[in-house]
């Protein structure tokens, strides 16, 4: 599943336009990326934890 498919699923499930759902999906991933880029660990219950680390 990619961002577009996720947005379409959210739009269908919640009665949103695809445009609005895509805006929300993009906002969520932007927030996750920004938090990780700032050195914060992102924990999503039932999904996983994300943290940027040096390789």
N, C-alpha and C positions, 0 to 999 in steps of 0.2 A: 504494500500500500504506500502510495506517495502522498504528498501534501494535498494535491487536488482530489484524490480519491477520499482522503480523510475528511476534507471539507464537504464533499458531496454527501458522505455518510452522515455527518453532523447536520447538514442542512435538511436532509430527508427526515432524520430522527426527531429534529426539534422544530420543524416548520420554519426554517430560516431560508433566506436567499443564499444561493451558492456564493455570491460575492461577500455577504456578511460572514458566512461561515469561514470562508478563506481568510478574511481579515482576522478573525479570532484565532484560527490555526496559526497564521503567520505571527501574530502577537505572542502566542504561547511559546513558539519555538525561538522567537527573538529574545524573550525574557529568559528562557533557559540558557541560550547561548551567551547572553550578557552576564548572567550570574556565573556561569562556568568561566568565562573570560576574566572575571574579576576574582577568580580563585575560590569561589564558593562551591560547595558540593550541592547538587540538586538531587533531591530525593522525592520520587513520585511513588506513593504507596501502591503496591500491586504491580509496579512496572519495573522500577530499578533506580539505581543511583548513578549520577553522572558527575565526574570531576576531571578537570584538565590536569594532566601531570606531565612532567618533563620526560622525554625519552632519550 
